[in-house]
Amino acid sequence: MIPNDTNANGAAETSSILKNGKLKPGIYQIQNLIGQTFVEMQGSARTSAVGPRRRYRAEKWDFQPFRPGYTIRKVYPKGSSKPDLYCAMLEGLGNRSSVAVSPYPAAWKIQIVDEEKCRGFEYIRVVWSTTEMVWDLAWWGNSSDGNKVQVFAGNSTQPCQNWKLIPIDDKANTIRWTGTATRGCSTCDDIESQRSSCN
């Protein structure tokens, strides 16, 4: 469980992305455990990449059940006339293939990471269909702005393949919780210590 924190109104609450052991459908920001950066859509190629650490600028993604998995749809500001775009694979499925966006929905399998590996925080792995290829922040979780989100063979010892979903209140369009919950591990003081303690 994610620890108690405060919501936009200052009231304490406990947030969880799970219901009955499965991901709750809803709108989230997606943050990498190691890079601490967020998934965004960048460039004319419409590929997903990791953007700034500042959460108020991070893009939002709608996770909804679809066949055996979930679709991951980019959320635009209310009133936007832009077409729906979904995370997908458009350039093959080898190691280092970029995660892209497409007007056609695709089903991703969501795996819940063992909470004990990350000090009780809930993390996920995003898996392509029936394969073992998972979302991976390139260059071992490098936090450089614009570093790409790719797929790579899943490896349970690689925390750069673990992602935190930050719930968004879709009615108020605000983040539900802040503070220590933005950290990958509550006991880590910086990114380097996080790399070693979350392996």
QUIUR-V783321 format. One record per run of one state. SS is the DSSP state (H for helix, E for strand, C for the rest). FROM is the first residue (numbers start at 1). TO is the last residue. If there is no record, write none. Layout:
{{SS:FROM:TO} {SS:FROM:TO}}
//
This chain:
{{C:1:4} {E:5:6} {C:7:11} {E:12:13} {C:14:17} {E:18:19} {C:20:21} {E:22:23} {C:24:25} {E:26:32} {C:33:37} {E:38:42} {C:43:46} {E:47:50} {C:51:54} {H:55:57} {C:58:59} {E:60:66} {C:67:68} {E:69:75} {C:76:85} {E:86:88} {C:89:96} {E:97:98} {C:99:99} {E:100:102} {C:103:107} {E:108:112} {C:113:114} {H:115:118} {C:119:123} {E:124:128} {C:129:132} {E:133:137} {H:138:141} {C:142:147} {E:148:153} {C:154:158} {H:159:161} {C:162:162} {E:163:169} {C:170:173} {E:174:175} {C:176:178} {H:179:182} {C:183:190} {H:191:197} {C:198:199}}
//
